[in-house]
């Protein structure tokens, strides 16, 4: 599948062109005629013409690099113009059977991950790749979702955080400036919402989310009390946070904190908490019902020895040697602990809510768990966060297969916050069409697309066959269809508001 960032406006499904790589090819595939002169021609081109011979791919067929393109593909100005000139010269050569650019392509059945950002610490932040950050960002970056980080505050002037920080409060010191003096909250905040693509530091997993920093410790102390914690949770609730991150534990279960968390949950807030670092059972408040309890894993996918674990764990996430934002505007290895695992899940929750804000906590948690990867070398019943798979699982998808004489189309419908309407369309060489509930197709006009189903609401992923033997509709006969590109499109639309649930998803197929 391919994700297209069009919108359904007034129930008109946008029809963007097929995505391209956007990179000009800087190599030529040339095939020489089977003549005695052909064997000497390639050597002459290399010695006199300055062509670089990249590789031999078949009889008399070679991949050549342009003489003045000894740089990354498309990196030099005027590649297209120089390519045209060289092609013209080669095609005029009687020893050349054909010459064409070595075009780039992309996998049509996968949404393209977001390009590697220019943040210098991205490569060092191994955990981003482990949880599938670039694939997750192809769907959502947490756009505008408000997250309360109840912690030691944040470095309010940090260049990799500042633009994503909302006003917060310092309950530890009773003032309106939640400036971090210990560093813990700054590290946690960077994991959630460090700014992506600003050529600084690394990136958070929800780089377009907004953070309400809440400081609960006095000065730079490493402890806090449960009364202040409860007060801070109530503040986060009043500020309209959609997610609360608690990278902390409390010595004993406390009714004061329990009631504050229950009030937050009653307001529809998702609460995520670290399980603790004592290597024993899950610690409070991660033990509370419907709180997402997050354990820690190592870079090799094994459970971290320090991580508190047990039956109360919802899922795990990387927690050892985590690269993130540091006090004083720096970035680097912040340390290890479940404190750094929890915000990865918090960020994923924010990304999910940006796609579908109506998801109930139960459906959201179930989808987080359904898309995890196994913990290595362990029989734990929970898995490791896979943010990329989780975000993709919120989108509908069509899988198109060309069979002998016909085309079958399978569907995959996600967990919904429902009810939704389902729209399916197809772009063809002879126009764009909308699928109707009676299997008819009608041209897309000013009246737009028609829903194939209305009121769809499901707590689990639903898969089946849309067109094909035993499917909802018969397979589509290929006889008579003109050659060309056919692009199937599917989208879910909030039945109450008309808003698209995530981006429109495309599934292209080429005929014949």
N, C-alpha and C positions, 0 to 999 in steps of 0.2 A: 504494500500500500504506500501511497505517498500523501503527505499532508499538504493541503493547499490553504493558504491563509486568506480565503475569501470569507464573506459574511452573508448571512441570510438577512436581507433587509426587506421589510414588508413581504416576507415569505418568498423572496426572489433569491434562488440559490446562485451565488456568483460562479462564474465559469472561467477561472484563470487558465492560462495556457499551460501546457505541460512544463514542468520545471526543467531547467537546464543547468549544467554545471557552472556556466558563466566563465569558463576558462578556455582561452584560445589555444588550440593544439599547436605545438612547436616542433612536431615530428611529422615526417612524410612516410607513407607506405608506398614503395615503388616496386613494380613487378616488370622485369625485363623479358623481352621476347626470347624464345629459345633459339638463339643464334650464336655462332662462335664469338661474335663481338661482345655479347652480354657478359661473358666471364671477365673480360678486361675492363668493362665499363664501370663496374662498382669501384675497382681500384683507382681508376682515373678520377672518378667523382670525389673520392676521399683525398687523393693526393693533390689534385689541381683545383677542384671545386670547393674544397674545404668542408665537405659534408662529414658529419660524424656517423659512423655505422654503429647503430645501437644493438641490433640483433638480426639474425637470419630467421625468418618464420616460415619458409617454404621454398619450393623450387624457384630459383631466380627472384625471390621476394625478400625484400629487406626493409627494416625500419631505419630511416635516416633522420638525423638531427639537422635542423637548419644551420648553415655555417655560422650565423651570427646569433644563435639562440642558446649559447652555453650557459643558460640560467634556468631557474625553475620554470615550469610550463607557464606561459603567458605572462612572465614577469617583466619582459622588456616591452617597451612601447613599440607599436607598429608591427606586432607579430603577424596580424592578419594580412597586412599589406605585403610584407616580405614573403609570407606563405604563398600568396597569390602569384607573385612574380616567379618564385621557384617552381611552382606547379606548372605555370605556363611554359617555362623552359623545358621541363622534363617531358611534358605531354607533346612537345614539338619534336622530341628526340625519336627517331625511327626505331631505336632499339628498345624503347619503353612501351610496354603493353598498356599499363595504366599507372597513374600516380594520384594519390589522394591523401588528405590530412589524416593523421592518426587520431581520430576523434575520441574524446573522452565520453564516458557514459556513467550512469548511476543505476543502482539496482531498483527496478521499478516497483518491487513489492515491499520495499522498506522505506519508511519515512527518513529523510536525510537527517542525521544528527546535526545539531548546531556546530558550526565550525569551532575549532580550538580557539579559545579567546586569547587575546594578546597579553593577558596577565602573566608576568614573568614567573610567578610561583605556581602556575597551574600544574606544571609537570611534577612538582614536588608534592602537590596535594593528591597523593595516590588514591585517597578515598573517593574523590570525585569520579574517577574512572570506575572504581569498584562498584559504586552504587548506580552507575549508568547515567551520570549527570547530563552529558551531552544529548543523550536520547530523551531524557526527561524534559530538557529545555526545548526540544523540538515541539513539545506539546504545551508546556507551561513553565513560566519562571516565577509563579506566585504573584502575578501582577496585582499590586495594590492591596493584597490581603494583609490585615493588621495582626501582628504577632506580638504578644507580651513576653519578654524575656525577664523572668523574675530571678534576679541573680545579684551580682555585685555591681550592677550598673554597666556602663559601656564607656569606652574612650570617645567622648563626644566630638572630638576634633579629628578622629582618625579618618584619613582621606579615603580609605576603602570602606568606610561605614557611614560617614556623615550624611550623605544624601539620602540614606534610607532610614535615618533616625527621626522618630516623631518625639514631641515633648513627652517626658516621663516624670517620675518622681523618686526622690531619695527618702525612703521611709526609715532607713538606718540612721540618717543624720537630720531628718526632719527638715528638708529643704527641697526646692524644685529642681535641683541640679544633680541628676543621677550619674555623676562622674565616677567612673571606675578607678579605684585606688589599689586593687588587688590583682586585677588582670583576668580573673576567671570569666566574668561576664563578657568582657571584650572578646575572648577566645570563642565563647559560645555564640555570641552574636555574629561573628565573622563566618562561622560554619553555616548559620541560617541564611544571612543576607549580605555577605560581603559583595561589593559591587563587581559585576562582570564586565570585562572588555574596556577597562579604563587604563590599561597598561601599568597597573599597580597591583602588588600583592598577588592574591589568587582570586577566588570567587566563592560566594556562598551558593548553596544548593537552590535557594529561592531568591535570586539576586534582584528581583523586582518587587519583593515583599517590603512591607514597612514595619519597623520595629518600635515598640513602646518599651524603652529601657526602664526597669524598676529595680532600684537598689535596696537591699534588705539588710545589709551588714553595716555596722558602725565603722566609719573611716576605712582603713585597710584591713580590718580584722577578718579572720577566716571562719567566724561563726555568726549565727543570727538566732533569734528566738522565734518560737512558733506563733506568738501573737503578731509579730511584725510580718511574718510570712502570710498569715491569714489576711491581714489588713492589705497587703500588697496584691493578693489574689482578688480580693474584692475590688480593688482599684482597677486592676486589669479588666475585670468584668464590666465595670462602669465605663471604661474607655472604649468599649466595643471591640475588644480583641476577639478574633475568631479562633486563635490558638494560643495556649499558654505553655511555655517551656519551663520545666522545673528540673534543672540539672543539679539536684540537691537531694539530700535525705535528712530525715529528722530522727532523733534518737529513739523516740517512742511514738506509737500511734497517738494522735491528739484529736479530740473532738472538734476543737476550734478550727484546725486546719481542714479536717474532714468536711465540716459544714461549709467552709469557704469554697472548697472544691466542688461540693455538691451544688452550691449556688451558681458557680460558673457553668457547670454542666447543664443545669436547668435552663440557663440562658443560651444554650446551644453551643457552648465553647468546648473545643477539643483540648484536653489536658494531656500533655506528654511528660513523662518523668523518667529520670535515670533510675536504674535498679539498685545502684550502689556499687562500691568497690571493695567490699570485704570478702569476696569469694564465697559468701554464704547464701542464704535465701534472700529473696527480693525484700528491699527495705521500704518503709513508709516514706512518702505517700504513693509510691508506685504500686503498692499493694491494694489500693482502693479500686472498687468496681468501675469499669469503663475508662480508667486512666490507662493510657498506652504506656506500658512498662518496657523500657529498652535496655537490653544487655549489650555488652561490647565484644567485638571480635578483633583478631589480629589481621595483619595484611595478608596472611596466607589463608584466611577464611576459617581459622580455628577459633574456638571460644577463648577469650582472654582469661588467664588464670585469676586475675583480680576481680573479674566481673561477678557481681551477685547474680544468681540465676535460680531456676526452679520453675515450678508450675505456674507462677504468676507472671512470667515473661510473655509479652505480646510478640515481640520480634527482637532481633539483634541488629546492630549496625557497627561499622568500623569504629574503633576507639583507641587504637594504639598508634602513637607517633603521628598525631594529627596536625597538619600544616594549616594555620589559620591566622587571623589578625591578633596582634599583640599590643600591649600598652605602648604609648609613645609613637604611634603611627607606623609601627613595624609589622612585618609578617614573618612567620617562621613556625617551627615545631612548638606547639603549645603544650604538649604533654600527652598523657594517656588517661583514659577513664571513661566510665559510662556517661560522665558529664558531656563528653564530646560525641557520643553515640546518639543521645536523645535529640539534640538539635538537628541531626540529619533527618530523623523521622518527622520532627516538627516542620522542617522545610518542605518535605514531601507532602505532608498534610496540607500545607499552605498552597502548594502547587495543585493538589487535587481540588481544593476548594475554589481556586481560581477558574478551574475548568467547570466544575459543577458544585456551586455553593449550597445546593439543596441536599447533598449527600448526608444521610443520617450518620451519627457516630458508629452505629452497628455495621452499616454497609461499608463505610469508609475503612473501619478496622478490618473487616473481613477481606476487603480487596488488598489492603496492605499485606495481610498474611498470605493470601492466595498467590501472590506474585513474588514471594521470597525465594531465595536460593538456599540450599541446605548448608548448615554449619558443618565444616569439614571435620572428620574424625570424631563425630559425636552423634548420639542418638536423640538429641534434643527434639522436642515436638515442634519447636519454633524454628524459623529460618532467618536469613540475613536480608536486610532491606535491598530491594532492587527497584530504585526509584524510576528508572527508565521503563521497565516492564509494567510497573504500577500505573504510570501515567498513560502509556499506550493502551492499557486495558480499559480506560475510560472512554475510548473512542470506538465508534462502530467501524466495521471493515467489510469490504467485499473482496472475495478471492475468485478471480476469473480463470477458467481453464478452457483451452481449446481442445475439443475432442474430435474424433473422426466425423466431420460433417456438422458439428454443432458446438455451441458454447454453453458451458454450465457456469453458474455464479453461486458461490456459497456466501453465507452471511455470518457475521459475528456481532452480536449486540451486547453492549456493556451493562454493567450495573448502573442503574439510574437513580437520580433524585426524584424522578418522575412526578406526574405523567408527562410524556413527551410525544411529539409527532415524529414520524420517520419519513424522510425524503430521500428518494433515489432518482438519479438522472443519469443520462449518458450523452457524452459528446461524440459525434460521429463525423465522418467526412462530408455528410450531407445535412448537418445541422445538429442542434442540441434538443434532446427530448426528455420529458419527464415521465416516469413510470407511474401508472395509476393502479389503484387497488384491484382492478379487474384484469390485470396484466397487459392492458393497452398502453401504448406510448402516444403522447401528444407533444407537438412542438412547444418549446419554451417560448412564450410570448410575454406581453406585458402583464398577463395574469399570473405569470411565474410558474413555479413548480407546484405540483399537487402532492399532498401527503399520501403515502402508500398505506400508512396506518396512523391512527390517532389514539392517544391515551396509553401508550406503551409505558409500563412501569414494572421493573423487575429487580429483585434483590440479588440475582446471580447472573453471570454471563450466559447468554443464550446463543447457540450456534445451530445452523441448519443449512438447507439448500434452498436458495431463492428460485433459481432456474436450473432444471435438471430432472433426471428420472427420480421420481419419488419426492421431488421438491414442491414448493408452493406453486410454482408455474412450470410448464414443460421447458425442456432445453430449447435454446434459440438456434434455429437452423442457420448455417452459414451460407448456404446456396443463395446466390444473388446479392449478397452483401458486397459492396465495393471494397477494394483494398484500402488500407489506411489505418489510422490510429483511432481506437475507440477508448474513451476514458469514462469509466463508471465512477459515479460520485454518490456518496452517502453522507447524510448528516442527521443528527437528532436536534430537535427544536423544542424548547420549553413551551409546552402547550398553553401556559397561562400568559407568558410574556412575549413569546415569539423570538426569544434570544437563542442563538446557536449554542449548542453544548460542545465547546471546544471547536477546533478548526474542522473544515470540511475535509473529508478523506477521499483521495482519488486512487483508483486501481486501473491502470492503463493496460491495454492489450493491443497487439498489432495484428492486423489481418492482411494478407492471408497468413 
